[in-house]
Amino acid sequence: MIKFENIFKSYNGKVGCMCGCVGRYSVPTHTTLEAVAKADGWQSADDSNVSDRRVKLAVTKINQVLAMSEEERADNNVRLFEDDAYVSVEIGARNTTVYLK
């Protein structure tokens, strides 16, 4: 299971481009905007992106999918992608991704 404290930032939006044009990146208060800018290579976030609530919602959604069996994911049209840097789920036409510290 993913812990809120281990999240660097999150994304929620439509499946497809993840540049921010069809979704929103959110930054928890324990991640600085300077750290996000350094990781992204440009000033990609501002105060409007800071929201523990939005990040916690993303973590909850990801954890719900992680608790599902592969059969449940298939039955519900849920796709799960994981690696060391992020965990991402696609449910229908929506994507939720959490980026790990």
C-alpha positions in Angstrom: 0.0 0.0 0.0 1.1 3.5 -0.7 1.6 6.0 2.1 0.8 9.7 1.8 4.1 10.6 3.3 5.9 8.8 0.4 4.3 10.9 -2.3 6.2 13.6 -4.3 3.2 14.7 -6.4 0.1 13.3 -8.0 -1.8 13.6 -11.3 -5.5 13.2 -12.0 -7.1 13.6 -15.4 -8.1 12.1 -18.7 -6.1 9.2 -20.2 -3.6 10.4 -22.7 -1.3 13.4 -22.5 0.0 14.0 -19.0 1.5 17.4 -19.6 -1.3 19.0 -17.6 -3.6 20.0 -20.5 -6.2 17.3 -19.7 -5.6 17.0 -16.0 -4.1 18.5 -12.9 -0.9 17.9 -11.0 -1.1 18.3 -7.2 1.7 18.7 -4.7 1.4 17.7 -1.0 2.6 20.3 1.6 5.6 18.1 2.4 7.0 18.6 -1.1 8.4 22.0 -1.9 7.5 23.8 -5.1 11.3 24.3 -5.6 11.8 20.5 -5.5 9.0 20.0 -8.1 10.6 22.7 -10.4 14.0 21.1 -10.1 12.6 17.6 -10.9 10.6 18.9 -13.8 13.3 21.3 -15.1 11.0 24.3 -15.1 8.6 26.1 -12.8 5.7 23.6 -13.4 3.7 24.2 -10.2 2.6 27.1 -8.1 0.5 27.6 -4.9 -2.7 26.5 -6.7 -1.2 23.0 -7.1 -0.6 22.5 -3.4 -3.3 20.3 -1.9 -3.0 17.6 0.6 -6.6 16.7 0.0 -6.2 16.1 -3.8 -3.1 14.0 -3.2 -4.8 12.0 -0.5 -7.7 11.3 -2.8 -5.2 10.0 -5.4 -3.5 7.8 -2.8 -6.9 6.4 -1.8 -7.8 5.6 -5.3 -4.5 3.9 -6.0 -4.6 1.9 -2.8 -8.2 0.7 -3.7 -6.8 -0.6 -7.0 -3.8 -2.2 -5.4 -6.2 -4.1 -3.1 -8.1 -5.6 -6.1 -7.2 -8.9 -7.6 -6.1 -9.1 -11.2 -9.5 -10.6 -12.0 -11.4 -7.7 -10.3 -9.2 -5.2 -12.3 -10.0 -6.9 -15.6 -13.8 -7.1 -14.7 -13.8 -3.3 -13.9 -11.7 -2.2 -16.9 -8.9 -1.0 -14.6 -5.3 -0.9 -15.7 -2.4 -0.7 -13.2 1.1 0.5 -14.0 3.9 0.4 -11.4 7.6 1.0 -11.2 10.1 2.5 -8.7 9.1 6.1 -9.5 5.3 6.0 -9.7 2.1 4.0 -9.5 -0.6 4.8 -12.1 -4.1 3.5 -12.7 -6.5 3.9 -15.6 -10.1 3.5 -14.9 -12.1 3.9 -18.0 -11.0 7.2 -19.5 -9.5 8.6 -16.3 -5.9 8.4 -15.1 -4.6 8.8 -11.5 -0.9 8.7 -10.9 1.2 9.2 -7.8 4.9 9.9 -8.1 7.0 8.5 -5.3 9.8 10.2 -3.4 
